[in-house]
Amino acid sequence: MSLIGVSTLELRQMIEQACLPDRCEISCADGAHLTIRLGNGQDLTQAVTLCDVPLSSLNSSRDLVNLVGQLHAMRDGAPVYSKKLA
């Protein structure tokens, strides 16, 4: 699946749905980088935040799966093994 032609709103919805049933909030203030907060369940008081994720690094469904996996690993305190998102 190529993400060419997918709007930022659609991309945000895909990431939020992939994080269900956990609460996920995504912002894109500059139009080029995402800031993602992932909670545990619906609670965001203990959320982890991943900042400055370049939209240009999200080109395929595999990229989205890796991003969601990285978020869950961060939240669960597991070591994160991934390439730098750039």
Number of C-alpha atoms within 10 A of each C-alpha: 7 10 14 9 7 11 10 15 11 12 16 19 15 13 18 20 13 15 20 13 12 17 17 26 18 19 15 18 9 8 10 12 16 19 15 22 20 27 21 18 13 13 12 15 9 11 19 20 17 16 14 15 18 15 16 10 14 20 14 12 13 12 14 18 15 14 19 18 17 18 22 19 15 17 17 11 10 10 9 12 9 10 7 7 13 10
